[in-house]
Amino acid sequence: MRDKIASDLRFSFFDMFLISVVGYLLYVIVGKFLSPIEYGVFMSIMTVYIATSPLTTLGFTETMVPLLKISFP
């Protein structure tokens, strides 16, 4: 059991590290190719996505379905 937990922890750490590096490189590369206004729009969209992404992993989309049915009969 301890080996499984240690293996999962190492995998999780490596996964988060890799996601952080790829995300940083994405921001740098996009910053090189876009104009300042386009980059601002891109970063605004990414900020909204990053702020709402934990809600989607907790089942936020599933809880919104009944509300959408009520709003749009």
Secondary structure, 3 states (H helix, E strand, C coil): CHHHHHHHHHHHHHHHHHHHHHHHHHHHHHHHHCCHHHHHHHHHHHHHHHHHHHHHHCCHHHHHHHHHHHHCC
